[in-house]
Amino acid sequence: MNRIIYIIICVSFLAIITFQYYKSSTLQNSIIENQSIKLFKEKVSKVKLLTLQAREALKQYILSAKQSDLDIYYSKVQSIENSINQIKFQNELDIHILFQKWTEYAHEKIISIAKLSKSEYSINDIITEINTQKGKNYFDIFRIKIDSFIETEEYLLKGRKENFEASIAANRAILIDEVKLNARWVEHTHKVIINAKDLLIYALNIETGARGYLITGNKKFLEPYEGSVKIFFEHLRELKKTVSDNQEQVSALRVISEHMEQWLNNILKPLIDKRTKIGDLEAEQNILNNLMDKKEKKLFSDLNNELNKALKDIKGRDIW
């Protein structure tokens, strides 16, 4: 009897030990599994993030055509490949194949874009140069020179008026010819001032047309730009004839003409030439759309869908 009780006690003890071991082992396995699941999710999430970054770098390269942006894209692609190789996917073959198909298709497009993009400039370069305010500085100085020219004419007009009024105040006999001459000088000066202000308007049209083309690439903005340049110099030549009796004003107009030529030759024309080489924004957008076409979008979407599926199908399988 005692022996039977002893056996029962031993069996019970072994059962308790076995249960505790099993329970401990199950808990430990659960902890390990949770840790591995967490690690797996982190790795897959990293791959998803890298694919998005790679695609954005690719878009940036299309718009900039800069090797530095392309280098970023290839760096991201290499990181994706390394990360995928470190993860044991249940659908590993599908993910590798989709990743390969997407990168191969993108590479074909990159080569095509490289052939199309022969310009060493980008729209970002143009915007940067516009923002340097060099053109604005030229225009501001031009405005100051025109204002100075007009102020001189107004000063001359004031002096002539004062002399004429002084003659009247002195009760000097005013001949009809003097009246006519004074009227002609007044009319002459007003005409010069109006024509000088017109120069400022033409210069503003030049700046507006040039800026419109530089920002949009739309050639319709070149029409007012080129037309205003032509009219400006024609108008300037006529104004020189009008003030030919005043060498100081003729010299002032010569300086204004030289300043405009410098503005055109040093700032506007070089920028317009660069912008012409780049092509308009619509063409650039078409290039981007042609790269990120339906096929590319589907390949990229399929790859991300497989990565999302991998995250959902974690339970019930070995993820190591």
C-alpha positions in Angstrom: 0.0 0.0 0.0 2.8 2.4 1.0 4.5 1.5 -2.2 1.5 2.3 -4.3 1.2 5.7 -2.6 4.8 6.3 -3.2 4.5 5.5 -6.9 1.5 7.8 -7.2 3.3 10.6 -5.5 6.3 10.2 -7.8 4.1 10.1 -10.9 2.3 13.2 -9.7 5.5 15.0 -9.0 6.9 14.1 -12.5 3.6 15.3 -14.0 3.9 18.6 -12.2 7.5 19.1 -13.3 6.6 18.1 -16.9 3.7 20.6 -16.9 5.8 23.4 -15.5 8.5 22.7 -18.0 6.0 22.6 -20.8 4.4 25.8 -19.6 7.8 27.5 -19.2 8.9 26.2 -22.6 5.7 27.5 -24.2 6.1 30.9 -22.6 9.6 31.1 -23.8 8.7 30.1 -27.3 5.9 32.7 -27.3 8.4 35.4 -26.3 10.9 34.3 -28.9 8.1 34.2 -31.5 6.9 37.7 -30.6 10.4 39.1 -30.7 11.0 37.5 -34.1 7.7 38.8 -35.4 8.6 42.3 -34.3 12.0 42.0 -35.9 10.4 40.7 -39.1 7.9 43.6 -39.2 10.7 46.1 -38.7 12.7 44.7 -41.6 9.7 44.5 -43.9 8.7 48.0 -43.0 12.2 49.2 -43.7 12.0 47.6 -47.2 8.7 49.4 -47.8 10.2 52.7 -46.8 13.3 52.2 -49.0 11.1 51.4 -52.0 9.2 54.7 -51.6 12.5 56.6 -51.1 14.0 54.9 -54.2 10.9 55.9 -56.3 11.1 59.5 -55.1 14.8 59.7 -55.9 14.0 58.4 -59.4 11.4 61.1 -59.9 13.8 63.8 -58.7 16.4 62.5 -61.2 13.9 62.8 -64.1 13.3 66.5 -63.2 16.9 67.4 -62.5 18.9 65.0 -64.8 21.6 65.3 -62.1 23.9 62.3 -61.5 23.8 62.9 -57.8 20.0 62.2 -57.7 20.5 59.1 -59.8 23.2 57.9 -57.4 20.7 58.3 -54.5 18.2 56.1 -56.4 20.8 53.4 -57.1 21.9 53.5 -53.4 18.4 53.0 -52.3 17.9 50.1 -54.7 21.1 48.4 -53.4 19.8 48.8 -49.8 16.5 47.3 -50.8 18.2 44.3 -52.4 20.4 43.8 -49.3 17.5 44.0 -46.9 15.4 41.6 -48.9 18.2 39.0 -48.9 18.3 39.2 -45.1 14.6 38.4 -44.7 13.1 34.9 -45.1 9.8 35.6 -46.8 7.2 32.9 -47.2 6.6 34.3 -50.7 10.3 35.1 -51.2 10.4 34.2 -54.9 7.5 36.5 -55.7 9.0 39.5 -54.0 12.4 39.0 -55.5 10.9 38.6 -59.0 8.7 41.7 -58.6 11.6 43.8 -57.3 13.7 42.7 -60.2 11.0 43.5 -62.7 10.4 46.9 -61.3 14.1 47.9 -61.2 14.7 46.5 -64.7 11.8 48.5 -66.1 12.9 51.6 -64.3 16.5 51.1 -65.6 15.2 50.9 -69.2 13.4 54.2 -68.7 16.4 55.8 -67.1 18.5 55.1 -70.2 15.7 56.6 -72.4 15.5 59.7 -70.2 19.3 60.1 -70.3 19.2 60.1 -74.1 16.4 62.7 -74.1 17.9 64.9 -71.5 20.9 66.5 -73.3 20.8 69.7 -71.3 23.3 70.3 -68.6 20.8 72.6 -66.9 17.5 72.0 -65.0 14.5 74.1 -64.1 15.9 74.2 -60.5 19.1 75.9 -61.9 16.9 78.5 -63.6 14.8 79.2 -60.5 18.0 79.5 -58.4 19.4 82.1 -60.8 16.2 84.0 -60.8 16.2 84.1 -57.0 19.7 85.5 -56.9 18.1 88.8 -57.7 20.8 89.8 -60.2 18.1 90.7 -62.8 16.2 92.7 -60.2 19.3 94.6 -59.3 19.8 95.6 -63.0 16.2 96.6 -63.3 16.4 98.7 -60.1 19.4 100.5 -61.3 17.7 101.1 -64.7 14.7 102.6 -62.9 17.0 104.9 -60.9 18.7 106.1 -64.2 15.4 106.8 -65.9 14.1 108.7 -62.8 17.3 110.8 -62.8 16.8 111.6 -66.5 13.2 112.6 -65.9 14.2 114.7 -62.9 16.7 116.6 -65.0 14.1 117.4 -67.6 11.7 118.5 -64.9 14.4 120.7 -63.5 15.0 122.3 -66.9 11.3 122.8 -67.4 11.0 124.5 -64.1 13.9 126.8 -64.9 12.4 127.8 -68.2 9.0 128.5 -66.6 10.7 130.6 -63.9 12.6 132.7 -66.4 9.5 133.3 -68.5 7.4 134.2 -65.4 10.2 136.5 -64.2 10.1 138.3 -67.5 6.4 138.8 -67.1 6.8 140.0 -63.5 9.4 142.6 -64.6 6.8 144.0 -67.0 9.2 143.4 -69.9 7.6 143.4 -73.2 7.0 139.8 -74.2 7.2 139.2 -77.9 4.8 136.7 -79.4 7.8 134.7 -80.6 9.0 134.3 -77.0 5.6 133.1 -76.0 5.6 130.5 -78.8 9.2 129.5 -78.0 8.4 129.0 -74.3 5.3 127.0 -75.2 7.4 124.8 -77.5 10.0 124.2 -74.8 7.2 123.2 -72.3 5.7 120.9 -74.9 9.1 119.5 -75.8 10.0 118.8 -72.2 6.6 117.1 -71.5 7.1 114.9 -74.6 10.6 113.9 -73.4 9.3 113.0 -69.9 6.4 110.9 -71.4 8.8 109.1 -73.7 11.3 108.5 -70.9 8.4 106.9 -68.8 7.6 104.8 -71.9 11.1 103.4 -71.7 10.4 102.3 -68.2 7.2 100.6 -69.4 9.0 98.7 -72.2 11.7 97.7 -69.7 9.1 96.3 -67.4 7.5 94.4 -70.3 10.9 92.9 -71.1 11.4 91.8 -67.5 7.9 90.4 -67.3 8.1 88.5 -70.6 11.5 87.0 -69.8 10.4 85.9 -66.3 7.3 84.3 -67.7 9.3 82.3 -70.1 12.0 81.3 -67.6 9.4 80.0 -65.1 7.0 78.3 -67.5 9.0 77.6 -70.6 6.0 78.7 -72.6 7.2 80.5 -75.8 4.3 82.8 -75.9 6.1 84.9 -73.3 9.0 85.4 -75.6 6.8 87.5 -78.0 6.3 90.4 -75.6 9.9 90.1 -74.5 11.4 90.2 -78.0 8.9 92.8 -79.1 9.6 95.1 -76.2 13.3 94.8 -76.7 13.0 96.0 -80.3 10.6 98.9 -79.4 12.8 99.9 -76.5 15.8 100.6 -78.6 13.8 102.2 -81.4 12.2 104.5 -78.8 15.5 105.2 -77.2 17.0 106.3 -80.6 14.1 108.7 -81.1 14.5 110.1 -77.6 18.2 110.8 -78.3 17.2 112.8 -81.3 14.6 114.7 -79.3 17.2 115.8 -76.6 20.1 116.2 -79.1 20.4 119.9 -78.0 21.4 118.7 -74.5 24.6 116.7 -74.5 24.3 115.8 -70.8 20.9 114.2 -71.5 22.2 112.5 -74.6 25.0 111.0 -72.5 22.5 109.9 -69.8 20.5 108.1 -72.5 23.7 106.4 -73.7 24.4 105.1 -70.2 20.8 103.8 -70.0 21.3 102.1 -73.4 24.5 100.4 -72.3 22.9 99.4 -69.0 20.0 97.7 -70.8 22.4 95.9 -73.2 24.4 94.6 -70.1 21.1 93.4 -68.5 20.1 91.6 -71.7 23.5 90.1 -72.5 24.7 89.3 -69.0 21.4 88.1 -67.4 18.3 87.7 -69.6 19.7 86.2 -72.8 21.9 83.6 -71.1 19.0 82.5 -68.9 16.6 82.3 -71.8 19.2 80.2 -73.8 19.5 77.8 -70.8 15.7 77.6 -70.5 15.3 76.8 -74.2 17.7 73.9 -73.8 15.7 72.5 -71.0 12.3 72.6 -72.7 9.1 73.7 -71.1 7.6 72.4 -67.9 4.8 70.5 -69.7 7.4 68.5 -71.6 9.3 67.7 -68.4 6.0 66.6 -66.8 5.3 64.4 -69.8 8.7 62.8 -69.4 7.9 62.1 -65.7 4.5 60.7 -66.7 6.0 58.5 -69.3 8.4 57.1 -66.8 5.8 56.6 -64.1 3.4 55.0 -66.5 0.8 52.4 -65.9 3.2 49.5 -66.2 5.7 51.0 -63.7 2.9 51.9 -61.3 1.5 48.3 -61.5 4.9 46.8 -60.9 5.6 49.1 -58.0 2.1 48.4 -56.6 2.5 44.7 -56.9 5.8 44.8 -55.0 4.2 46.8 -52.2 1.2 44.5 -52.1 3.4 41.5 -51.7 5.3 43.2 -48.8 2.0 44.0 -47.2 0.9 40.4 -47.6 4.1 39.3 -46.0 3.3 41.4 -42.9 -0.2 39.9 -42.7 0.9 36.2 -43.1 3.3 36.1 -40.2 1.5 33.8 -37.9 1.7 30.1 -38.3 5.0 29.9 -40.1 8.7 30.0 -39.6 10.0 33.5 -40.1 13.6 32.8 -39.4 
